[in-house]
Each structure stands twice: as C-alpha cells, then as structure tokens.
C-alpha cells in the first residue's frame, strides 16, 4: 500500500490527514476510513479561509451520509453511486454538483464465478495498474452533522462512482469503479464545473494505461484478513477444472 506521502505526491496534493500516517489496509470495507483528495481552500485555526482552493489529502468514512440523513446508518448503503444516475439521485446530486473528490487506491477486488468439480466457486481478482501508479477513482464527499448531538464532530464521508466495465474487466464483472486519468483530475475536482458529464465514461485502455487482472487468494473473502498476502498472485481456478 502506498504511503500518504506517495499518494500526496502522485496526486499533487497537500497532506492534511491530521492524524498521522495511514495504517496499511489491504481489505477495505464500507464504513472504513479511506483517503480522499479534495479541492478546497485551506483554513486557519479560527476556521477562516486562507486563500484559493488547493488539493488536499483528507480522510473520509466510506459510505456517503447526505447532509439531511437522520443518522450515519444511511451511509452503509451509499458506498457506490452509478455514474448514469448520480446527477439526479437525491442522495448524490448535491455532492455531484460541488463536492467531488478523488479516491486514491492501489487497486480493487472483484470476483468471477468459475465452474469446478465441486460446484461453482468465486475466484477473486485484484485489479491494479500494471506500472504500479496510484489509481484515482471518481468520488463524491459530504459533511454531516448529527442532528441529535450539536457538539459531535463533523463527519466527512464519501462514495465511489461506478460505470460499465470495459475490455478484459468485463470477464470478471459487468461494473467497475470510474477510474479517472490524470488529465481529468482538474476538471473533476473543480467546484466551478457543475456537471462534468463528459468524464462519466469508463477507463480508456487505448490511452496507454492498462489494468492488471491479478488472481489472488480467497483469503480476501473475509474482511478479518488484512495483509500484503491478499494482493499476491496465485494460480487461478480454471473454468471446468477437472480432477484428472
């Protein structure tokens, strides 16, 4: 897992995590804390803005909690947002207009069902950039205040956009996270752009950046497992595998 410094450097952001270095996590699940990059003005100790918007590496709870939600439980269902409807869905449309972020990751997991002599089995795959650079997913973020506790700290939460899979990724799953190339980061993060609809397209493999589909251990099936072993290549189970 890339360090906070590496992610900040690759995405040209200021590290404002304010909680020390992130703990490596090889099996992130909804409601976990993840890193995001936002484009907002810095603030002084009094909370006043100190200048123009700048890219900042921040922490957020994965699972968007809309400002009007009664409690955080709603975020457990809103960890993904379909790019086809994000501009109109009540839970996402406000954030889509003005609170877009990048969600930097090393890769993500998907499962493909394969036939074996013992019946169907799910083979996990780890999708990651072939050259090892950070992948920046299109995301949205929100600030939520607990209506039942005015003294509670503000919660920052986020969601990841998804789109139709392309290329070899269709073999594993029909959907994929919306991966944004570096040329699209500025427009996606710009709050002055109210509707960057032209960016809501799948990863373009023809641009020269390719994603590796790496078969990995079924250890990843349990969120209790969390180690570098989860992203190591294994021999995949083949379709119609036989015992002889």
Secondary structure as the mmCIF struct_conf table of DSSP 4:
data_model
#
loop_
_struct_conf.conf_type_id
_struct_conf.id
_struct_conf.beg_label_comp_id
_struct_conf.beg_label_asym_id
_struct_conf.beg_label_seq_id
_struct_conf.end_label_comp_id
_struct_conf.end_label_asym_id
_struct_conf.end_label_seq_id
HELX_RH_AL_P HELX_RH_AL_P1 UNK A 4 UNK A 10
TURN_TY1_P TURN_TY1_P1 UNK A 11 UNK A 12
STRN STRN1 UNK A 14 UNK A 15
BEND BEND1 UNK A 19 UNK A 21
HELX_LH_PP_P HELX_LH_PP_P1 UNK A 22 UNK A 24
BEND BEND2 UNK A 26 UNK A 27
TURN_TY1_P TURN_TY1_P2 UNK A 30 UNK A 31
BEND BEND3 UNK A 32 UNK A 32
STRN STRN2 UNK A 33 UNK A 40
STRN STRN3 UNK A 43 UNK A 43
TURN_TY1_P TURN_TY1_P3 UNK A 45 UNK A 46
BEND BEND4 UNK A 47 UNK A 47
STRN STRN4 UNK A 49 UNK A 49
BEND BEND5 UNK A 51 UNK A 52
STRN STRN5 UNK A 54 UNK A 62
BEND BEND6 UNK A 63 UNK A 63
TURN_TY1_P TURN_TY1_P4 UNK A 67 UNK A 68
BEND BEND7 UNK A 70 UNK A 71
HELX_RH_3T_P HELX_RH_3T_P1 UNK A 72 UNK A 77
BEND BEND8 UNK A 79 UNK A 79
STRN STRN6 UNK A 80 UNK A 82
TURN_TY1_P TURN_TY1_P5 UNK A 83 UNK A 88
TURN_TY1_P TURN_TY1_P6 UNK A 90 UNK A 92
HELX_RH_AL_P HELX_RH_AL_P2 UNK A 93 UNK A 98
STRN STRN7 UNK A 100 UNK A 105
BEND BEND9 UNK A 106 UNK A 106
STRN STRN8 UNK A 107 UNK A 116
TURN_TY1_P TURN_TY1_P7 UNK A 117 UNK A 118
STRN STRN9 UNK A 119 UNK A 129
TURN_TY1_P TURN_TY1_P8 UNK A 130 UNK A 131
HELX_LH_PP_P HELX_LH_PP_P2 UNK A 133 UNK A 134
STRN STRN10 UNK A 135 UNK A 144
TURN_TY1_P TURN_TY1_P9 UNK A 147 UNK A 148
TURN_TY1_P TURN_TY1_P10 UNK A 150 UNK A 151
BEND BEND10 UNK A 152 UNK A 152
HELX_LH_PP_P HELX_LH_PP_P3 UNK A 153 UNK A 154
STRN STRN11 UNK A 155 UNK A 164
HELX_RH_3T_P HELX_RH_3T_P2 UNK A 167 UNK A 171
TURN_TY1_P TURN_TY1_P11 UNK A 172 UNK A 172
BEND BEND11 UNK A 174 UNK A 174
STRN STRN12 UNK A 175 UNK A 177
STRN STRN13 UNK A 179 UNK A 179
HELX_LH_PP_P HELX_LH_PP_P4 UNK A 180 UNK A 181
HELX_RH_AL_P HELX_RH_AL_P3 UNK A 182 UNK A 189
TURN_TY1_P TURN_TY1_P12 UNK A 191 UNK A 192
BEND BEND12 UNK A 194 UNK A 194
HELX_RH_3T_P HELX_RH_3T_P3 UNK A 197 UNK A 199
BEND BEND13 UNK A 201 UNK A 201
HELX_RH_3T_P HELX_RH_3T_P4 UNK A 205 UNK A 207
BEND BEND14 UNK A 208 UNK A 208
STRN STRN14 UNK A 211 UNK A 215
HELX_RH_3T_P HELX_RH_3T_P5 UNK A 218 UNK A 221
BEND BEND15 UNK A 222 UNK A 222
TURN_TY1_P TURN_TY1_P13 UNK A 223 UNK A 224
BEND BEND16 UNK A 227 UNK A 227
HELX_RH_3T_P HELX_RH_3T_P6 UNK A 228 UNK A 231
BEND BEND17 UNK A 232 UNK A 232
HELX_LH_PP_P HELX_LH_PP_P5 UNK A 235 UNK A 238
TURN_TY1_P TURN_TY1_P14 UNK A 239 UNK A 240
#
